[in-house]
């Protein structure tokens, strides 16, 4: 009898944690689980003529890879 109860308790713990493992990304506005973003966008940085970082819209700024 104790083995059956222990097995049932273990099964409920495993089954209860399955949704958390399946979708770890949660939308902060709605609170619902959503598909996780796969790719991150690389931020373009620019340097000015002196070699200091600057906004890419300023004159003389060139993108750095």
C-alpha atoms as one frame of an Amber mdcrd trajectory, in Angstrom:
protein
   0.000   0.000   0.000   2.817   2.395   0.876   4.579   1.640  -2.408   1.460
   2.536  -4.369   1.094   5.847  -2.504   4.785   6.620  -2.960   4.582   5.836
  -6.666   1.487   8.009  -7.068   3.159  10.884  -5.234   6.273  10.599  -7.418
   4.138  10.512 -10.552   2.260  13.676  -9.582   5.536  15.500  -8.895   6.934
  14.535 -12.288   3.691  15.311 -14.115   3.330  18.659 -12.346   6.782  19.867
 -13.370   6.424  18.871 -17.043   4.730  22.127 -18.224   7.466  24.189 -16.604
  10.119  22.239 -18.487   8.259  22.380 -21.782   7.870  26.173 -22.072  10.194
  28.218 -19.856   9.392  31.519 -21.571   6.539  33.487 -20.073   5.001  36.653
 -21.502   5.192  39.354 -18.803   2.074  41.199 -19.991  -0.369  38.311 -20.333
   1.261  35.820 -17.969   0.908  33.037 -20.544   3.659  30.739 -21.730   4.880
  31.619 -25.219   7.416  30.237 -27.657  10.939  31.323 -26.751  12.825  33.558
 -29.185  15.462  31.548 -31.035  17.844  34.160 -32.400  19.122  37.304 -30.783
  19.857  40.357 -32.883  23.411  41.627 -32.813  23.722  45.257 -31.799  25.654
  47.400 -34.273  28.206  49.629 -32.603  30.006  52.521 -34.208  33.236  54.361
 -33.492  34.147  57.888 -34.391  37.397  59.114 -35.967  39.158  59.201 -32.578
  38.303  55.553 -31.886  35.704  56.208 -29.191  32.243  54.665 -29.274  29.599
  56.941 -30.725  26.034  56.789 -31.982  25.876  55.438 -35.500  23.957  58.491
 -36.735  26.725  60.966 -35.948  28.916  62.245 -38.788  32.178  60.321 -39.190
  31.001  57.282 -37.232  31.761  53.913 -38.784  30.320  50.503 -37.824  32.623
  48.155 -35.929  32.306  44.419 -36.385
